[in-house]
Amino acid sequence: MATPDGGFRDRIWLGNYGEQVACAWLRAQGCRILARNYRARHKGEVDIIARDGKLLLFVEVKTRREGAKIRGFDAVGKDKQRLIERGANSWLRRLGTRELPWRFDVIEIYVEDGEKPRINWIRDAF
């Protein structure tokens, strides 16, 4: 994605943009966003925590430029999954229950200048 002066946006901007798109898209699907960029005390992290009815979603967002060689889902390896799991466990401890139904999802956002972002929601990703 280019800046107005023709330069390129950096990875941080691209990641934040993708998370904004994912939140808006989840809301449009009827989900309620509970937290964004949740960081647990013991090195856990979750991009988006949402509710889909009674189901609690722990969502990792991966944003890529169209035509990227590696798709977003492939970047969610075992180490990243452990970070997300630690974040989810921390959130569940805060709630005081593990009795809620929950799952781990990945949302891939693909962007291209002048085009509407393409979204791929991978439910129960790991």
C-alpha positions in Angstrom: 0.0 0.0 0.0 1.4 3.3 -1.0 1.4 6.6 0.9 -0.1 9.7 -0.8 3.4 10.8 -1.8 4.1 7.4 -3.5 6.2 5.8 -0.7 5.4 2.5 0.8 3.7 1.9 4.2 5.7 0.0 6.7 4.9 -3.4 8.3 3.5 -1.8 11.5 1.1 0.3 9.5 0.0 -2.6 7.4 -0.5 -4.8 10.5 -2.6 -2.2 12.2 -4.6 -1.6 9.1 -5.3 -5.3 8.8 -6.5 -5.5 12.4 -8.9 -2.6 11.8 -10.3 -4.3 8.7 -10.6 -7.6 10.6 -12.5 -5.9 13.5 -14.9 -4.2 11.1 -15.4 -7.4 9.2 -16.1 -9.4 12.4 -18.6 -6.8 13.5 -20.3 -7.0 10.2 -20.5 -10.8 10.7 -22.4 -10.2 14.0 -19.4 -10.6 16.4 -18.7 -8.3 19.3 -15.1 -7.2 19.8 -14.0 -7.6 23.4 -10.3 -6.7 23.1 -7.6 -5.8 20.6 -3.9 -6.4 21.0 -4.4 -8.2 24.3 -1.0 -8.8 26.0 -0.8 -11.2 28.9 1.7 -10.9 31.7 3.5 -14.1 30.8 4.3 -13.4 27.2 0.9 -14.2 25.7 -0.7 -12.2 23.0 -3.9 -12.2 21.0 -4.7 -9.7 18.2 -8.5 -9.8 18.6 -10.7 -11.4 21.3 -14.4 -11.5 20.1 -17.7 -13.1 20.9 -19.7 -14.8 18.2 -22.9 -15.5 20.1 -21.8 -17.7 23.0 -18.5 -18.6 21.3 -15.3 -16.8 22.4 -12.9 -16.2 19.5 -9.1 -15.8 19.9 -8.1 -14.3 16.5 -4.7 -13.9 14.9 -4.7 -11.4 12.0 -2.1 -11.7 9.3 -2.0 -9.0 6.6 -0.3 -9.5 3.3 0.0 -7.6 0.1 -1.7 -9.3 -2.8 0.7 -11.7 -4.5 2.8 -12.3 -1.4 4.8 -15.5 -1.6 3.8 -16.7 1.9 0.1 -16.7 2.9 -0.8 -15.3 6.3 -1.9 -18.6 7.8 1.5 -20.2 7.0 3.1 -17.6 9.3 1.2 -18.9 12.3 3.7 -21.6 13.4 4.0 -23.5 16.6 5.8 -20.7 18.5 3.1 -18.1 17.5 0.4 -20.6 18.4 1.9 -21.0 21.9 1.9 -17.2 22.4 -1.8 -17.0 21.4 -2.6 -19.9 23.6 -0.9 -18.2 26.6 -2.9 -15.0 25.9 -6.1 -17.0 25.6 -5.4 -18.8 28.9 -4.7 -15.5 30.6 -8.0 -14.1 29.3 -9.9 -17.1 30.5 -8.3 -16.8 33.9 -9.5 -13.2 34.0 -13.0 -14.4 33.3 -12.7 -16.9 36.1 -14.0 -19.8 34.0 -12.9 -22.2 31.2 -16.5 -23.4 30.7 -17.2 -21.1 27.8 -16.9 -22.6 24.3 -13.9 -21.0 22.5 -11.7 -21.5 19.5 -8.6 -20.2 17.7 -9.1 -18.5 14.4 -6.9 -16.8 11.8 -8.0 -14.0 9.6 -5.9 -13.3 6.5 -6.2 -9.9 5.0 -4.9 -9.3 1.5 -4.4 -5.7 0.4 -3.7 -4.0 -2.9 -3.6 -0.3 -3.7 -7.0 1.0 -4.9 -8.8 -2.3 -4.1 -11.1 -3.4 -1.3 -9.2 -5.8 1.1 -9.7 -9.5 0.5 -10.6 -11.4 3.7 -10.2 -15.1 4.5 -11.5 -16.3 7.9 -10.0 -19.6 8.9 -12.2 -20.9 11.7 -10.7 -23.4 14.2 -7.3 -22.8 12.7 -5.3 -24.8 15.3 
